[in-house]
């Protein structure tokens, strides 16, 4: 039987504000992390893999400033991180525990990357590839955990579908602007994180944006741990 295109109550039921706020905070973190990786690690993304696929094409064409090895490292390790989180997630009961576990790992890994940059700087060679791998693994784990939540328009790392939905569902297009606030908030948070990360990278220190990213992620994980609304939402369908 063909599935109805009419949204169901489950499709339109609102998520707790605390959960949405936490995912928006992680979106800011993605902007911070990608600002450092793109500006300081050789024009490579560690959170936005769509951008990396395009960058890989640039690097393969020999465009100056792009690296095949750096981009492949980010893509490959991101996939390993997502696969690892998927495997661990099948052994963890509850989406809340899965997300908190992924964020805890992210805090440790992003903090380690910040320490390496603080001590050695975003130097070329193996140190740069090591930092790229650490950040990509962390982002891969987080993406897998957020994907398991199934929250629309809040992947925390990519905006293409969010922007498409914002335009296609707008009143100008004859729609009703569903989730417009969430979608706009996601775009603003990503841009704010990227802006802050770029300013800190250029005028203070390359390690500081990553340190701030780790602190934000730690705070978000703590909020998910103690917040009853986020816990209740994240535990729905825990056996899925």
Secondary structure, DSSP 8 states (H G I E B T S, - for coil): -----S--HHHH----HHHHHHHHHHHHHHHHHHHHHHHHTTS--SS-HHHHHHHHHHHHTT-TT--HHHHHHHHHHHHHHHHHHHHHHTTSSSHHHHHHHHHHHHHHHHHHHHHHHHHH-S-STHHHHHHHHHHHHHHHHHHHHHHHHT-TT--SS--HHHHHHHHHTSGGGTS--TTHHHHHHHHHHHHHHHHHHHHHHHHT-HHHHHHHHHHHHHHHHHHHHH-HHHHHHHTTTTT-
